Amino acid sequence: MSASKDPRPIPTRRSWRRAFALLTVAGLALVACGSDDGDSADTSDAATSDSAAPADSAAPADSAAPADSAAPADSAAPADSTVDSATEGTTGEAPTGEPLKVMTVTTLNAAGPTYENIANTANLYADYINERGGIAGRPLEVTVCDEQFDPAVATTCARQAVDEDMVSIVGSFTFFAESIVPVIAESSITWFGACCPITPSELTSPYSFNIGNQPMYAVGAVQQAVEDGCENINAVIIDGAQIFQPPMDNAMAAYGREFGDVIILPPTAQDYSAEVAQATTDADCVISIISETPFITWNTAWSQSGTDAQQYGPQGNLNEISAAGNEEATDGNVIVGMYPDLSTAPWDEYRGALEESGIIDDGNDYNSLGGMGTWAAFVGFTQIAEKIEGDITAESFYEAANATTALDLNGMVPVLDFTKEWTDGLEGYNRLFNRSVILSELDNGKVVPLTTEFEDVSDLATGKAPD
């Protein structure tokens, strides 16, 4: 499939709707959130966490750094305001006063993909921060709203956030954000810290502050394949994720190349042998944009084919779960993501909290966009909220977030400037503040870090030649 040398814009809103319809009908976990169909810690329609964790549940320190952010004169706190962290035990007096109410929206009870790792992480963070004095001395109260893979229920979640005066909706993922963001924006409630924005409102609304960077990891896969010396590159994109192809084509064009073949993968096939054969014919490298469950079937066929091709896939989907049973065939496969591996220093506190709570072994993938993305969102929310002088409300938080020039999450993502939209980038992606990737790889079925530095792929995504 040929690629133009001119940058290709992301599809228009009409095209978005068509792709989105395919996406929701298929019920795919296309954003590498590390979904799991197992039982969650709480699968109620709206689960609220306002309890403190046990005194011995402190996580290792140094995963949260001060945010060097600027805010309006009437909302900025002293520059040395930081998020409390500690190595053990509590780190201050118990939070008091009216709780700061926030919501996390995701799918828990549905026939399609579910994201217990997002819900569990949101509740875990509430326990964690309340054990350390809360936010600005006030307890954090998290309501997890299960939208049940239903746009009407998603709208109900949005209205609940408005009715209950939520400060923000934090660290969420849903296929139906288009049913939420316009509703909450009317009350100045922000859509904050999303790992995996996929709808127009998430990517364009001034009330949307994304920390993640979908679909940049697909661009990063192209970059790494070329840098690895791949001569003939094919792409596999699961049906419903065609919005990933234009920036991938742009990246190939930036190198003066094009994909040999682009295979659109059916999402529910029981055997992918034919598609693997097609993808590996005349190719030394394959970029696979596939969600976790289909990746299990795909990797089985990949192993049975005996191919020597190198594979590149997305964080949270090309993972230990999808590689299980096919460790030898997937050994050395490159994983492209937006967050460093869970084993690295930026996640010391998150990893420690997971271990102390015991949920790290509950069958969900926390080394994923959903798990790490939710934690990063709450750390960012805390940093900004703690800098607000006066009452922390939806309005004051929006003003503070909108004036944040350097949100520093100590290596979870690059330092982010929420005052600068991506106006010269992909059409319709102006609220994509993070456009960098980082790499891991599969080593005998285990995910291990491959790189430690973020690489900005903004230019490649628009078809500009690398320096």
Secondary structure, DSSP 4 states (H G I P E B T S, - for coil): ----SS--PPPPHHHHHHHHHHHHHHT--TT------S--S--SSEEEE-PPPPTT-PPPS-S---------TTTB--TT------SSS--SSPP-SSPEEEEEEE--SSSS---HHHHHHHHHHHHHHHHTT-BTTB-EEEEEEE-TT-HHHHHHHHHHHHHTT-SEEES---TTGGGTHHHHHTTT-EEE--S---SHHHHH-TTEE--S-TTHHHHHHHHHHHHTT-SSEEEEEETT-GGGHHHHHHHHHHTT---S-EEEE-TT-S--HHHHHHHHTT-SEEEEE--HHHHHHHHHHHHHHT---EEEEETTTSSHHHHTT-HHHHTT-EEEESS--TTSGGGHHHHHHHHHHTGGGSS---SSHHHHHHHHHHHHHHHHHTTB-S---HHHHHHHHHT-S-B--TTSS--B-TT---TTSSTT-TT----EEEEEEEETTEEEE---S-EE-HHHHTTPPP-
